[in-house]
Amino acid sequence: MNIRENLESLCRTIPDHVKVIVVSKTQGPDAIREAYSAGHRFFGENKVQELTLKSSVLPCDIQWHFIGHLQTNKVKMILPFIHLIQSIDSMKLLKEVEKEAAKIGRVISCLLQLHIASEETKFGLDVHEVFQILESPEYKAMRNIRIKGLMGMATFTSDENLIRREFSSLSDNFNKIKATFFPSDDEFSELSMGMSGDYGIAIEEGSTMIRIGTAIFGERPNH
C-alpha cells in the first residue's frame, strides 16, 4: 500500500473544481502524515474522540471535516478546531452548534445532510425538513452558523442506475435550495457526495466534494 501513489493516481482522475476529502477514520497519525506530506489538507473523521485526539498531534493547518453522525453532547469538543461539519441532520443539532459556537466566538461552516439512500440506517433530513429549517425564525436568527451546501450518501449497492438517480436527486435539491434560500450567496456552493466506490458517478452528477478512504488507504481490516 503506497498512500502517496494512490493519492496521485486518484487525483489524476478528479477535475480541479472537486475537493478530495481524505477519509482518515481508523487510520493512525503516520498514515495521515503520509497523505499530508503528499500535499493534502482536507481530512474527514466520523468519531469525535478519535478526531480530537488526532487534531492534537497532527499539523495545525489540516482542515478537519466531521462526516459522521454528530451527537449534540459532543459538539463543543470539536468546535474550537473544526473546519466543516458535513453532517447536520436535525434542527436540534444545528441549534447546539449555534449555541456552542457563540460561546467561543466562531462561525461554523456546515452542510445539511439529506437522506437519499434506500437504506433506513443512514441519517439525514428530507427536503421538506430542510425547507422547514431554512424558513424558521430560529435559523434566520443564527449568527454563528454558515450553511455552505448539502451532503448525502448513496445506497451501498452495485446498482449504478440507483446510485445515479440518488445523486441526481440530491443535485436537483441542491439547485432548488440554492435558488430558494441562497440565490446571491456564493458561500452556498458545496455538494458533498461520492465515496471510493461511486465518486465517478457523483462527479458526473455535480459533486464538488468527494470523501475517499479505501481508494487511498486500502481496505480496512474487519474489527
Residue pairs with C-beta under 8 A, 6 or more apart in sequence:
1 217
1 218
3 31
3 34
3 35
3 38
3 216
3 217
4 34
4 35
4 37
4 38
6 215
6 216
6 217
6 218
7 20
7 22
7 35
7 38
7 40
7 216
8 38
10 20
10 212
10 215
10 216
11 20
13 200
14 20
14 199
14 203
14 210
15 203
17 208
18 203
18 207
18 208
18 209
18 210
19 42
19 208
19 209
19 210
20 40
20 42
20 210
20 212
21 42
21 43
21 44
21 65
21 67
21 192
21 209
21 210
21 211
21 212
22 32
22 35
22 40
22 42
22 43
22 44
22 212
22 213
22 216
23 43
23 44
23 45
23 67
23 195
23 211
23 212
23 213
23 216
24 31
24 32
24 35
24 43
24 44
24 45
24 54
24 213
24 217
25 44
25 45
25 46
25 47
25 50
25 68
25 213
26 50
26 220
27 213
27 217
29 54
29 57
29 58
31 217
32 43
32 54
32 58
32 62
33 58
33 59
35 43
35 216
36 58
36 59
36 62
41 61
41 62
41 63
42 63
42 65
42 83
43 62
43 63
43 64
43 65
44 64
44 65
44 66
44 67
44 86
44 211
44 213
45 51
45 54
45 64
45 65
45 66
45 67
45 68
46 66
46 67
46 68
46 69
47 68
48 66
48 70
48 71
48 74
48 77
48 78
49 77
51 64
51 66
51 78
52 77
52 78
55 62
55 64
55 81
63 83
63 84
64 78
64 81
64 82
64 83
65 82
65 83
65 84
65 85
65 86
65 211
66 78
66 82
66 84
66 85
66 86
66 87
67 86
67 87
67 151
67 211
68 87
69 87
69 89
69 123
70 78
70 85
70 87
70 88
70 93
72 92
72 93
72 96
75 93
75 96
75 97
75 100
76 100
76 103
78 85
79 97
79 100
79 101
79 104
79 106
79 108
80 104
80 106
82 108
83 109
84 109
84 110
84 111
84 148
85 97
85 108
85 109
85 110
85 111
86 110
86 111
86 113
86 151
86 192
86 209
86 211
87 111
87 113
87 123
87 151
88 94
88 97
88 110
88 111
88 112
88 113
89 112
89 113
89 115
89 123
89 124
89 125
90 125
91 129
91 132
91 133
91 136
91 138
91 139
94 110
94 133
94 139
94 142
94 145
95 138
97 108
97 110
97 144
97 145
98 142
98 143
98 144
98 145
101 107
101 108
101 144
101 145
102 143
102 144
106 144
107 143
107 144
107 145
107 146
108 144
108 145
108 146
109 146
109 148
110 145
110 146
110 147
110 148
111 147
111 148
111 149
111 150
111 151
111 190
111 192
112 125
112 130
112 133
112 147
112 149
112 150
112 151
113 123
113 124
113 125
113 150
113 151
113 152
114 124
114 125
114 126
114 127
114 130
114 150
114 151
114 152
114 170
114 173
115 122
115 123
115 124
115 125
115 126
115 152
116 124
116 152
116 153
116 154
116 166
116 167
116 169
116 170
117 152
117 153
117 154
117 155
117 156
117 166
118 155
118 157
118 162
118 166
119 155
119 156
122 153
124 152
124 153
125 133
127 173
127 176
127 177
130 173
130 177
131 177
131 180
133 139
134 147
134 177
134 180
134 181
139 145
146 187
147 182
147 188
148 187
148 188
148 189
148 190
149 174
149 188
149 189
149 190
149 191
149 192
149 208
150 170
150 173
150 174
150 177
150 190
150 191
150 192
151 191
151 192
151 193
151 209
152 166
152 167
152 170
152 192
152 193
153 193
153 195
154 162
154 163
154 166
154 167
154 193
154 198
154 202
155 162
155 163
155 166
157 163
160 198
160 201
163 198
163 201
164 201
164 204
164 205
167 193
167 194
167 198
167 201
167 202
167 205
167 206
167 207
168 205
170 191
170 193
170 205
171 191
171 193
171 205
171 206
171 207
174 191
174 206
177 188
178 188
181 188
182 188
189 208
190 208
190 209
191 206
191 207
191 208
191 209
192 207
192 208
192 209
192 210
192 211
193 202
193 205
193 207
193 209
193 210
194 200
194 201
194 202
194 203
194 207
194 209
194 210
194 211
195 210
195 211
195 212
195 213
195 214
196 212
196 213
196 214
196 215
196 216
197 214
199 207
199 210
199 212
199 215
202 210
203 210
213 220
214 220
